[in-house]
Amino acid sequence: MKVEIDTGKCQGHGRCYDLAPGLFGEDDEGYGTVLGDGVVAEDKEPDARLAAANCPERAVIVQKEA
């Protein structure tokens, strides 16, 4: 699984990095950023889904890897 943030949709609520700090961080203006290359370890997949489900703008995108 892989995560990304649609920067055009992100409004900086911070739920992604509050709920999944191992996957997301924040930039200087408080907008969410993906840590590393966005690849999610199997044990962190529930955190990625939780962050995506709680983003008001649906800016957190979870992709299944092929």
KEKE-3310 file (N, C-alpha, C; in steps of 0.2 Angstrom, whole numbers, plus 5000, padded with zeros to 4 digits):
npx = (5004:5002:5003:4997:4996:4984:4988:4981:4969:4971:4968:4975:4971:4977:4974:4978:4992:4991:4984:4991:5006:5018:5017:5014:5018:5020:5021:5029:5019:5009:5002:4998:5010:5018:5028:5044:5044:5031:5027:5018:5021:5015:5010:5006:4996:4982:4983:4985:4973:4964:4968:4965:4951:4947:4950:4944:4943:4946:4959:4969:4976:4974:4983:4982:4996:5002)
npy = (4994:5011:5029:5045:5063:5074:5089:5100:5099:5098:5106:5109:5104:5094:5081:5070:5069:5069:5057:5047:5048:5042:5041:5053:5070:5088:5103:5119:5127:5120:5111:5094:5082:5068:5056:5050:5039:5036:5023:5011:5001:4985:4983:4996:4999:5000:5013:5021:5020:5025:5038:5043:5041:5050:5063:5078:5084:5074:5072:5064:5050:5033:5020:5004:4994:4987)
npz = (5000:4997:5001:4998:4997:4992:4987:4982:4988:5002:5017:5029:5041:5049:5054:5048:5052:5065:5068:5062:5065:5061:5048:5042:5041:5045:5035:5035:5035:5041:5033:5028:5025:5017:5024:5020:5006:5005:5005:5014:5028:5032:5045:5048:5040:5044:5051:5040:5033:5043:5044:5031:5031:5040:5035:5031:5019:5010:5006:5008:5001:4998:4990:4983:4980:4965)
capx = (5000:5005:4999:4999:4991:4982:4990:4976:4963:4973:4967:4979:4967:4981:4971:4983:4998:4989:4982:4996:5012:5023:5016:5013:5021:5017:5026:5030:5012:5004:4999:5000:5015:5019:5035:5047:5042:5024:5026:5016:5022:5009:5007:5004:4990:4976:4984:4984:4966:4961:4970:4961:4944:4946:4952:4938:4943:4948:4965:4974:4974:4977:4983:4985:5001:5001)
capy = (5000:5018:5035:5052:5069:5079:5096:5104:5098:5099:5113:5109:5102:5090:5075:5064:5068:5068:5050:5043:5052:5038:5041:5059:5076:5094:5107:5125:5131:5116:5106:5088:5079:5061:5055:5045:5038:5035:5016:5009:4994:4981:4984:5003:5000:5003:5020:5025:5020:5029:5045:5044:5041:5056:5069:5081:5085:5067:5074:5058:5045:5027:5016:4998:4993:4981)
capz = (5000:4997:5003:4996:4999:4986:4990:4980:4992:5009:5020:5035:5048:5053:5056:5046:5056:5072:5069:5059:5064:5058:5040:5039:5045:5042:5032:5038:5036:5044:5029:5029:5020:5017:5026:5016:4999:5005:5005:5020:5030:5033:5051:5048:5035:5048:5052:5034:5032:5048:5042:5025:5033:5044:5032:5029:5012:5007:5003:5009:4996:4999:4984:4983:4975:4960)
cpx = (5004:5000:5002:4994:4990:4983:4985:4970:4965:4972:4971:4976:4972:4979:4976:4989:4997:4987:4987:5003:5018:5023:5016:5016:5017:5023:5026:5024:5007:5000:5002:5006:5016:5027:5038:5044:5034:5022:5024:5017:5015:5006:5005:4998:4984:4977:4983:4977:4962:4962:4966:4954:4942:4948:4946:4938:4945:4954:4970:4971:4978:4977:4986:4990:5000:5006)
cpy = (5006:5023:5041:5057:5073:5086:5101:5104:5099:5106:5114:5108:5098:5084:5069:5063:5067:5060:5045:5046:5048:5038:5048:5064:5082:5098:5114:5129:5126:5111:5100:5086:5072:5060:5049:5045:5036:5027:5014:5002:4991:4982:4992:5004:5003:5010:5024:5025:5025:5037:5047:5045:5047:5063:5072:5083:5079:5069:5068:5052:5039:5023:5009:4997:4987:4976)
cpz = (5000:4998:4999:4998:4993:4989:4988:4985:5000:5011:5027:5041:5052:5056:5054:5050:5063:5073:5067:5059:5061:5050:5038:5044:5043:5040:5037:5039:5039:5040:5029:5023:5022:5019:5022:5009:4999:5005:5013:5022:5032:5040:5052:5043:5039:5049:5046:5032:5037:5046:5036:5027:5037:5041:5029:5022:5007:5003:5003:5005:4997:4993:4986:4978:4971:4962)
residu = (MET:LYS:VAL:GLU:ILE:ASP:THR:GLY:LYS:CYS:GLN:GLY:HIS:GLY:ARG:CYS:TYR:ASP:LEU:ALA:PRO:GLY:LEU:PHE:GLY:GLU:ASP:ASP:GLU:GLY:TYR:GLY:THR:VAL:LEU:GLY:ASP:GLY:VAL:VAL:ALA:GLU:ASP:LYS:GLU:PRO:ASP:ALA:ARG:LEU:ALA:ALA:ALA:ASN:CYS:PRO:GLU:ARG:ALA:VAL:ILE:VAL:GLN:LYS:GLU:ALA)
# end
